Amino acid sequence: MTGYTGPKHGPLYDMGALGFAPGEMVCVTGAASGIGKATAIGAAKAGLTVAVWDIDGPGAVATVDEIAAAGGKAIAVIVDVFDRQQVERAWRETLSLGPCHYLVNNAGPRSVSQGPFADRLLEAVGSMETVAKSWLSHCVGVAASLVNISSIAGNLQGSGKTVSAFYPAAKAAIAGLTRHMATRLGGMPRVNAVAPGITITPRIEPMLASPAMQDLAARVPVGRLGYPEDMAHAVLFLLSPAAAYINGVVLPVDGGVTLA
Ligand SMILES: NC(=O)c1ccc[n+]([C@@H]2O[C@H](COP(=O)([O-])OP(=O)(O)OC[C@H]3O[C@@H](n4cnc5c(N)ncnc54)[C@H](O)[C@@H]3O)[C@@H](O)[C@H]2O)c1
């Protein structure tokens, strides 16, 4: 039996009709790769200026180049979101372009990362709180909407056999943080989360050769694994003014696998 041999990308639709205003800016963390990269490219396609934040400098520049080649506007910001001082410096660089209306907290450690539980947990969820809090302090009255990237792991799935313990714990904490911020901040900004199912990104690709992946894809009611573009569509919708009355949701984007 072979591993997963299907496509790795799906279509990326134009989300520009969802109410974003010309000249608005979004910051996407972890935008050199995978879900963050698809979201950054989708945001640029929708007319937003994009701050491409990543610890991987060449990868961030590659995303910016791809956006610029398609006629969009973006800036690469090299930052470790786990480092508070770097985050502050990254906001200064980003805001030199103007105010930042939207934030996508996407960067996070790999689900199989090893090391002390408390350190990895803090890296995964503490960094999201740090980036969001810092954004709010710099963009008072401008911040319109935030999407955190959680997971079905820890929320709708135990994931006991496949990932390190910190990962589901962190992703459940991100769901809790999302609901807390959504109510605490009174909708200014709105705060929601996307909980992806298994999504074909570079961090997942090494596992695609396993026959178990083909089995897993077949168990998803829509008959395939997720594409980064599937996640980007959900993120951009929740960010957008079209989702003005949606606040505090944790939206599974998993092809229905957690119901099957
Ligand atoms: N791929 C999946 O199946 C899946 C499922 C559920 C949730 N998620 C979540 O989606 C998010 C993105 O995952 P992906 O699959 O697109 O991964 P990916 O590895 O393709 O991309 C992650 C990006 O984040 C960057 N990054 C990592 N740590 C960073 C740090 N400290 N500071 C700045 N940048 C950093 C990496 O350099 C990379 O460019 C993660 O939060 C992940 O937990 C992914």
PDBQT file of the ligand as one rigid body, heavy atoms in Angstrom, charges set to zero:
ROOT
HETATM    1  N1  LIG A 301      -0.550  21.255   9.207  1.00  0.00    +0.000 N 
HETATM    2  C1  LIG A 301      -1.462  20.729  10.031  1.00  0.00    +0.000 C 
HETATM    3  O1  LIG A 301      -1.923  19.565   9.864  1.00  0.00    +0.000 OA
HETATM    4  C2  LIG A 301      -1.993  21.544  11.198  1.00  0.00    +0.000 A 
HETATM    5  C3  LIG A 301      -3.112  21.059  11.891  1.00  0.00    +0.000 A 
HETATM    6  C4  LIG A 301      -3.601  21.798  12.957  1.00  0.00    +0.000 A 
HETATM    7  C5  LIG A 301      -3.020  22.991  13.332  1.00  0.00    +0.000 A 
HETATM    8  N2  LIG A 301      -1.930  23.440  12.642  1.00  0.00    +0.000 N 
HETATM    9  C6  LIG A 301      -1.317  24.705  13.085  1.00  0.00    +0.000 C 
HETATM   10  O2  LIG A 301      -1.180  25.585  11.987  1.00  0.00    +0.000 OA
HETATM   11  C7  LIG A 301      -0.084  26.466  12.220  1.00  0.00    +0.000 C 
HETATM   12  C8  LIG A 301       0.828  26.472  10.993  1.00  0.00    +0.000 C 
HETATM   13  O3  LIG A 301       1.275  25.157  10.741  1.00  0.00    +0.000 OA
HETATM   14  P1  LIG A 301       1.776  24.678   9.305  1.00  0.00    +0.000 P 
HETATM   15  O4  LIG A 301       1.370  23.267   9.177  1.00  0.00    +0.000 OA
HETATM   16  O5  LIG A 301       1.392  25.658   8.260  1.00  0.00    +0.000 OA
HETATM   17  O6  LIG A 301       3.368  24.674   9.565  1.00  0.00    +0.000 OA
HETATM   18  P2  LIG A 301       4.625  25.044   8.649  1.00  0.00    +0.000 P 
HETATM   19  O7  LIG A 301       5.763  24.364   9.327  1.00  0.00    +0.000 OA
HETATM   20  O8  LIG A 301       4.376  24.786   7.212  1.00  0.00    +0.000 OA
HETATM   21  O9  LIG A 301       4.765  26.630   8.853  1.00  0.00    +0.000 OA
HETATM   22  C9  LIG A 301       5.006  27.177  10.116  1.00  0.00    +0.000 C 
HETATM   23  C10 LIG A 301       5.768  28.468   9.939  1.00  0.00    +0.000 C 
HETATM   24  O10 LIG A 301       5.904  29.074  11.217  1.00  0.00    +0.000 OA
HETATM   25  C11 LIG A 301       7.244  29.535  11.361  1.00  0.00    +0.000 C 
HETATM   26  N3  LIG A 301       7.595  29.563  12.780  1.00  0.00    +0.000 N 
HETATM   27  C12 LIG A 301       7.692  28.521  13.633  1.00  0.00    +0.000 A 
HETATM   28  N4  LIG A 301       8.059  28.958  14.857  1.00  0.00    +0.000 NA
HETATM   29  C13 LIG A 301       8.198  30.309  14.771  1.00  0.00    +0.000 A 
HETATM   30  C14 LIG A 301       8.560  31.308  15.700  1.00  0.00    +0.000 A 
HETATM   31  N5  LIG A 301       8.867  31.011  16.976  1.00  0.00    +0.000 N 
HETATM   32  N6  LIG A 301       8.572  32.585  15.285  1.00  0.00    +0.000 NA
HETATM   33  C15 LIG A 301       8.259  32.909  14.001  1.00  0.00    +0.000 A 
HETATM   34  N7  LIG A 301       7.929  31.999  13.067  1.00  0.00    +0.000 NA
HETATM   35  C16 LIG A 301       7.893  30.703  13.452  1.00  0.00    +0.000 A 
HETATM   36  C17 LIG A 301       8.084  28.523  10.601  1.00  0.00    +0.000 C 
HETATM   37  O11 LIG A 301       9.368  29.050  10.234  1.00  0.00    +0.000 OA
HETATM   38  C18 LIG A 301       7.202  28.252   9.392  1.00  0.00    +0.000 C 
HETATM   39  O12 LIG A 301       7.441  29.145   8.337  1.00  0.00    +0.000 OA
HETATM   40  C19 LIG A 301       0.591  25.978  13.507  1.00  0.00    +0.000 C 
HETATM   41  O13 LIG A 301       0.134  26.754  14.606  1.00  0.00    +0.000 OA
HETATM   42  C20 LIG A 301       0.095  24.549  13.626  1.00  0.00    +0.000 C 
HETATM   43  O14 LIG A 301       0.088  24.065  14.960  1.00  0.00    +0.000 OA
HETATM   44  C21 LIG A 301      -1.393  22.750  11.580  1.00  0.00    +0.000 A 
ENDROOT
TORSDOF 0
